[in-house]
Amino acid sequence: MAEWFVLQLFLYFPEDKSEYLPAGLWLLLFVLLTFITYKWIVRVSKRQADETKKLEDEIFNRKDTHS
């Protein structure tokens, strides 16, 4: 009996299903923003890795020519 009461405090299932629409739109918005942020981070990370690789190659080539 107590479990049912506790669940009633936190769970709300509306009779009017149109109340789900704003929550669904917000969820869609945040998922979309999360995906865009993920792709941006991957792109920046790849760019930084390429720049680091070029710098490493430059340092190793300079080191080889001075030896």
N, C-alpha and C positions, 0 to 999 in steps of 0.2 A: 504494500500500500504506500509506504513512504517513497519507494522508488518511482512510482507513478506520479506522485506529487512533485518530486524533484524534476522529473522530465517535463512536466507541464510548465514549470517555471522558465525553462530554457528553450523549449521547442514551441514554435508557433506555426501552424499550418492554416493559412487563410482560406476561407470559403471562396472568396473572389480571387481567382487565379491570376488576374491582371496585376496583382500586387507583386508577382514574381518578376514582371517585366523590368522594372528599374534595377533590381538586383542583377538580373541577367545582363543588362546593358553595361552596368558597372564592371561585372566580371569580364565581359568581352573586351571592354576598354583596357582593363588592367592586364589581361592576357596579351592583347595586342601591343601595349607599351612594353611589356616584359620581353616579348619576342624582338621588338625593334631594338631595345637596349642590348639584348644578347647579341644580335647581329652586329651592332655597332662595336661592342667590346671585342668580338672576334676579329673584326676588320682592323681595329686599332692595334690589337695584339699581333696580328700577322704583319702589319706595317712595321711595328717595332722590332719584330723578329728579323725581318728582312734588313732593316737598317743595322741591327746588331751583327748580322752575318756579314754584311758589307764591311763594317768596321773591323771585325775579326780578320777577314781576308786581307784588308789593307794593312793591319798591324803585322800579320804573319808574313806578308810579302815584304814589308819594310825590314822585318827582322832577318829574313833570308838574304836580302841583298846586302845587308851590313855585315854579315858573318864572313 
